[in-house]
């Protein structure tokens, strides 16, 4: 068990991907409802309002509604569903209800409240932001949610937007990342912006150059400014699990003629194989843009300079 805000909660968060056949011991939760992309400080405020003497739940949706309604748009997500789950677990969430959005989007507002929130999940308390809309055609709003809660037997709390005239939002976080301002993004998030996933097999060029890297896909995610970053790395599993400092290159590797973005991370003071292991890379400082080099000696010299600068920045945290 671990303890958060004075309340004991399980060390492992339980995840459900349906609102049907929820077991009795997972009913009665006090739940925050929303998309939670980024799990930023506004989302954390909603979570704090949901903390009661009941299991703490989150009701969210997969894929993100924007991916369903605007499938041809540029990647915008701040985090994958895996990263969102990891972050919510760290914040003490007991139950994650990650519901299939295409099916949920077809339900009327009344059916969503009755069949999903009340009867399906058996929630005792629902917390959401003041701008929350739900039901087919986004017909439901927080007034309808309050009325539905009174009729269907769950309490409703509406959270004010955090930040006043400049509310904390995923849009503001994306702007900070696009402009190469990861510390400003972290102020809004309440944590470092992280890219998570399994380490992929790559061309192994870094190993040949003396800087072996762990490569992650950024497919489907909003791209921060391309370039080199000082990073904090969590190895989430395996015999080398733990926290490390490192330097990452986020981009398309122009010197080698490639055009699919990814993030390649060199971990300081690390020796081992991370292939297929899940890691989390937190962006701390933007060091420089992507560059082309006249040859490998110039590239290697720059990689050493990047690593030395990243070490100094991270040691100063």
N, C-alpha and C positions, 0 to 999 in steps of 0.2 A: 504494500500500500504506500502511496505518497500523500502528502497533505498540501492543499492549496487553499489560501484564504481561510485557514482554520478548519477546512472540511476534508475528511478522508475521502479518497476516490481511488478506483482501481488503477493499477499500474498499466493495464492494457485497455485501450478504448475498443468497444465493440462496434462493429460496422454492419448496418443493414442496408440492403439495396432494394427494398420493397416496403410498402406499408401494409402488406398482408401478413397474417399469421405471426405477428410480433409476440414473443413469449411474455408471460405474465411479469417476469422480473425485469423486463425492459419497458414496461408501461408505467405511466404516471410521471414521466420526466417533465422537467421544466426546460423548455427548448427555445433556443434562438433560431430564427428562420431567415434565410437569405442565401445569396450566392457565395459570399465569403471569399471572393477572389483576392488573394493577397493576405487575408486575415489581418487587416491593418488596424490601427488604433480605434477607428470607428466601430469595426466589427468586435474588437475586444471590449469596447464599452457595452455593446449589446449583450455579449456573453456575460459580463459582470452583472448586468441587470437580471439575467436568467438564473444566477446562482441562488439556490434556495436549499431547504432541507429535503431535497429530492434529487434523483440522478440528473446531472447536467447533460442536456442533449443539444444537438444541432440538426436542423432539417435543412438540407441543401439539395442541389440538383446537378445532374450530370447527363449529357454535356451542359456547359453553360448556356443559358437561353439565347445569348447573342449568337452562338455557333449554330443554333437551330434556325433563328429568324433571319440571320445575315450570313449564310454559309460561305459566300464568296469574298468576305472581307479579309483584311490583313490579320495575321495572328495578333491577339490582344491579351491573352491570359497572362496574368502575373505568375501563376503557379499551376502545376499539374494537379490532378485530383490526389495523387500520392503525396505531393508536397503539402497540400491543404490538410490532408488527414494527419500527417506528421505534426504540423503546426498546431492543429486543434487538440491533438493528444497532449502536446507539451503544455497547453493552457488548461489542462485538467478536465477536458470533455470526456464524459463517460460513454455516451451513446451517440454515434453518428448515423443519421438516416440520410443516405445519399440516394435520392430518388431519381428514376429515369424521367428526364424532363419531357421528351416527346409525348409520352403517355399522360403525364401530369398536365401538360399544356392544353389537352383536350377537355379537361374537366371544367365545369362551371365553377364560379367562386363558391357557391353554396355547397356543391359536391366536394370540392377540395376541403372546405372547413369540416364538413360532416364526416365524409368517408375516409379522408386522409388524416387530418389533425386529431379529430375527436375519437372516432370509432377505430380507425386503422392503427394509429400510433398510441392512442390513449393518453394524449398529453394533458398535464394538469395546468400548465402555464405556457403561454406563447409570448415571446419578445421579438420585436422586429423594428426596423427603422421607420421613420415617419414617411419615407417615400416608397414604401413597399407596395407593390401591386401584384395581384394574383388572379388566377382563374382565366378561362378562355377569353381572349380579347383584352386581357388585363382589366377586366371589369371590376374586380374587387380592390378596395383600398382599406386603409386602417380603420375608417369608420365602420365599414362592413365587417371587418375582423372583430372589432369590439362587440358589435351587435351579435355576431355569430358566437363568440365566446360566452356571452351571457345566456344564450339559448341552449348551447351545446355542452356547457359545463367546464370550460377552461378559462382561467384568468388570462388577461391580455395586458401587456405593458408595451407602450410605444416609446422608443428611444429617440431623443432629439439628435439631430445631426451634430457631430463633433466638429468644432473648429469655427463656429460662428459664420462670419462673412466669407471665410475661405475654408469651407468644410473639408475634412479629410476624405479623400476619394481615391478610387483606383485610377481615375483619369489624371489627377495631380501626380500620383506616383509614377505612372507611365511617362509623363512629361519629364520628370526629374531623371528617370533612367535613360530616356532618349537623348537627353542633353549631357549625359555623363556625370550626373550628380548623385552617386549612390548614397552618400551620407544624408542628403536631403530626403531621398526616398526612404531611408531608414528612419528618419525622424517621423515621417508620416506612418510608416508601417509599425513602428515600435519594435522592430527587429531588422537584421540585415536582409536585403533582398536575396533570395536563394534560388538556385537552379539545382534540381534534384533528379536523380534517376540512376539507372545501371550504367556502369562503365563499359563503353563500347570498344570493340577491337578496331584499331585504326591502322594507319600506314607505318606506325612505329618509327617515324622520323625523329621524334624527340629523343627516344632512347639512343639512337645512333649519334645524336648531337650532344649527348651527355645530360639531357634534360628530359627524362621520361615523363610522359603526361598521361593523365586520366581523362578520357574524352567522353563528353556527354552530349546527347542530342538536345537541341533547343526547338525542335519541331513543334509547332502549335503555340509557342510562347511569344509574348511581346519581346522584341529584341532591344536590349539596352544598347547604348552607343557602342559600336564596334571598336575594339582596341584591347589594351592590356590592363589588367586590374590586379591590385593587391587583394587577396581573398582569405577568408577563414573557411576551412574545410572540415566537415564532419564525415568520417567514414562510419556508416550506419550499421555495418554488419561485418562478420568475419573476424579472424584472429587479430587484425590490425585496427579494429574498431576504436575510434577515439577522435580527438580534435587536433587539427594541424593548421599551420600557416602555409600559405602558398602564393603562387602567381598564376594568373589565368590569361589566356588569349581567347577572346571572343570574336569570331569573325570567319572569314572565308579563305584564309591562307593564300593571299594573292601571289606570293612568291612561287607557289607550287601550282598555280593555275586552277585552283578549285573554287567553286562558287556556292557550295551548300554550307550555311553557317553551322558552327558548332562551338563548344567551349572546351578548350584543352587546358588542363591544370597540372602544374608541377608542384608537388608537395615537398616542402622543405623537411629535411631530416626524416625521410621516409624511405624504407627499402622493402619492397614486396610487390605482389601481384594483386591488382584490384579488378581485373577483368570480371565483368558480370556482377560485381559487388555494387551495392547502392551507396552513393555518396551525396552529400549536400554541399554546394559551393556558395558561400556568402560573399557578395560583392561589397568591398569596403572603400577602396579608393581607385579612381581612374588615373592610370599612369600616362598613357599615350595612345594615339590612334594606330591603326594598322599601317605598316610601312612595307615598301619593297626594298630589298637589299641587293647590292652588287654581287654578292656571293655568300657562301656559307660562313667564312670567317667573320664577316660583318654581322651576319645574323647571330652567330654564337656570342660575339662581343655584346650585342644589344640584349640578348637573353640574360647574360650575366648581370648587366647593368640594371635590367628590370627586376631581377631577383633580389639584388642588393637593395634597391630602392624599396621594394615591397617589404623586405625584412625589417628595414628601419621604420617604416610606417606602422607595420603590425606590432612591432615591439613597443611602440609608443602608445598603443591603445590603453 
